Amino acid sequence: MRIIFEILRIIFEGILWIAGEKAIDNIECLRSSLKRIIRANNPEIITEILNKSFIPIANEYGYTIKNAQKFPAFIQCTFVADEIRYGLRIFAYREGKKLVGCVGYVKSSNGVYEIKNFAVLPEFQRKGIGKKLLIHTEKEIKKFSAKIAEVCFDTRNTKLKQWFEKMGYKETEIKEVKGLSNKICIMQKSIK
């Protein structure tokens, strides 16, 4: 197997030598386009994904900017920019040239990392993108010796709760949050 790998490497290097820099540029472009999950620091794009992804949920639960100003459907770009400035790390999922999903995490307490700003545009949902983003985020926080990953969402979103349960999360608390009209469910997963 190693001999085959070496032969392929030599052939590849020969093609690059013959084709020159343009081939190298094309290969780098191809390599980066194959990377679907990327680090994202642009608060405008993240805000747009969050707003568009959560509007259907806001409509379903009767959230408005007046009764739920902290709900992601109404979140402002300045808020996302502040979160990034204060340590939120965000990743986005790319489909072609378009960013269609995002997820962020921040250390909230000793060994606990909160997963937040988790969204996939409605037209790209139910395609496994959320699962890929969550698994990627769990791997990232594990690098920081995280012990627990934590998520929170509206208690009425039973489908989301079931999805997180399938992903290994367990409910730990139900609580009220200032700025939201309903209680939130907090779920955690041990990261090993």
C-alpha positions in Angstrom: 0.0 0.0 0.0 2.8 2.4 0.8 4.4 1.8 -2.6 1.1 2.7 -4.3 1.0 5.9 -2.2 4.5 6.8 -3.2 3.9 6.2 -6.9 0.7 8.4 -6.7 2.7 11.1 -4.9 5.4 11.1 -7.5 2.8 11.3 -10.3 1.0 14.1 -8.6 4.2 16.1 -8.1 5.1 15.6 -11.8 1.7 16.9 -12.8 2.2 20.0 -10.6 5.7 20.6 -12.0 4.3 20.4 -15.6 1.2 22.5 -14.9 3.0 25.1 -12.8 1.5 27.5 -10.3 -1.9 27.7 -11.9 -2.5 24.0 -11.0 -1.4 24.6 -7.5 -3.8 27.5 -7.2 -6.6 25.4 -8.6 -5.8 22.6 -6.2 -5.8 24.9 -3.2 -9.1 26.4 -4.4 -10.6 22.8 -4.7 -9.2 21.9 -1.3 -10.8 24.9 0.4 -14.1 24.4 -1.4 -14.2 20.8 -0.1 -14.0 22.2 3.5 -17.6 22.6 4.5 -17.2 23.6 8.1 -15.2 26.8 8.4 -14.3 29.3 11.2 -16.6 32.3 10.9 -16.0 35.7 12.4 -18.3 37.9 10.3 -21.2 39.0 12.6 -23.3 40.2 9.7 -23.4 36.8 8.0 -24.0 34.9 11.3 -26.8 37.4 12.3 -28.5 36.9 9.0 -28.3 33.0 9.3 -29.7 33.3 12.9 -32.5 35.7 12.0 -33.7 33.7 8.9 -33.4 30.4 10.7 -35.4 31.4 13.8 -38.2 33.5 12.2 -40.3 30.4 11.6 -39.9 29.3 15.2 -40.7 32.9 16.4 -43.9 32.8 14.3 -44.8 29.4 15.7 -44.4 30.4 19.3 -45.7 34.0 19.0 -42.3 35.6 19.8 -41.9 39.2 18.8 -39.2 41.7 19.3 -41.2 43.1 22.2 -41.7 39.9 24.2 -38.5 38.1 23.2 -35.8 40.6 22.2 -33.0 38.1 22.9 -34.5 35.4 20.7 -32.2 34.6 17.7 -34.8 35.7 15.2 -34.5 39.3 16.5 -30.8 39.3 17.5 -28.8 42.3 16.3 -25.5 42.2 14.6 -23.9 44.3 17.4 -24.9 41.6 19.9 -23.2 38.9 17.8 -20.1 41.1 17.3 -19.9 41.6 21.1 -20.2 37.9 21.7 -17.3 37.2 19.3 -15.2 39.9 20.9 -15.8 38.3 24.3 -14.8 34.8 23.3 -17.5 33.2 21.3 -16.0 30.9 18.7 -18.3 30.4 15.7 -18.2 27.9 12.8 -20.3 28.0 9.7 -21.3 25.3 7.3 -20.8 26.1 3.6 -22.9 24.6 0.8 -21.2 25.7 -2.4 -20.3 29.4 -1.9 -23.2 30.0 0.5 -23.0 29.8 4.3 -26.2 27.9 5.3 -25.6 27.1 9.0 -23.7 28.2 12.1 -22.8 27.2 15.6 -20.8 28.8 18.3 -19.5 27.9 21.7 -18.2 29.7 24.8 -16.8 28.5 28.1 -19.5 29.2 30.7 -18.1 27.7 33.8 -15.5 25.1 35.1 -15.4 22.6 32.3 -18.8 23.5 30.9 -19.0 24.9 27.3 -22.3 26.4 26.1 -23.2 25.7 22.5 -25.1 28.6 21.1 -26.1 30.5 18.0 -26.9 27.1 16.5 -28.9 27.4 13.3 -29.4 26.1 9.8 -31.3 28.0 7.2 -34.8 26.5 6.7 -34.3 25.3 3.1 -31.2 23.4 4.2 -32.6 21.7 7.3 -33.1 17.9 7.6 -30.0 17.3 5.5 -27.6 16.4 8.3 -26.0 19.8 8.5 -26.9 20.4 12.1 -25.6 17.1 13.1 -22.3 17.8 11.4 -22.0 21.2 13.0 -22.8 19.8 16.5 -20.2 16.9 16.2 -17.6 19.4 14.9 -18.3 21.7 17.8 -18.1 18.9 20.4 -14.7 17.9 18.9 -13.5 21.5 19.1 -14.5 22.0 22.8 -12.9 18.6 23.7 -9.6 20.2 22.7 -10.0 22.6 25.6 -10.5 19.8 28.1 -14.2 20.4 28.2 -16.1 18.1 30.5 -19.7 19.1 29.5 -21.4 20.5 26.5 -24.5 22.5 27.2 -27.4 23.7 25.0 -30.6 25.6 25.8 -33.8 26.3 23.9 -37.5 27.0 24.3 -39.2 24.2 26.4 -42.1 24.0 23.8 -39.6 22.9 21.1 -40.1 19.2 21.7 -38.7 18.1 18.3 -35.4 19.9 19.1 -35.4 18.2 22.6 -35.8 14.8 21.0 -33.1 15.6 18.5 -30.6 16.5 21.2 -31.6 13.4 23.2 -30.6 11.3 20.1 -27.3 13.2 20.1 -26.7 12.1 23.7 -27.9 15.2 25.6 -29.9 15.0 28.9 -32.2 17.5 30.4 -30.7 19.1 33.5 -32.8 22.2 34.2 -35.9 24.2 33.2 -35.6 27.9 33.9 -36.9 31.4 33.1 -34.7 33.9 31.2 -35.2 37.6 31.3 -36.2 38.9 27.9 -38.0 35.6 26.9 -41.7 35.0 27.5 -41.3 31.3 28.0 -39.0 29.0 30.0 -36.0 27.3 28.5 -34.8 23.8 28.7 -31.1 23.2 29.5 -29.5 20.0 28.3 -26.0 18.7 28.8 -23.8 16.0 27.4 -20.6 14.6 28.9 -17.7 15.1 26.6 -15.0 12.5 26.8 
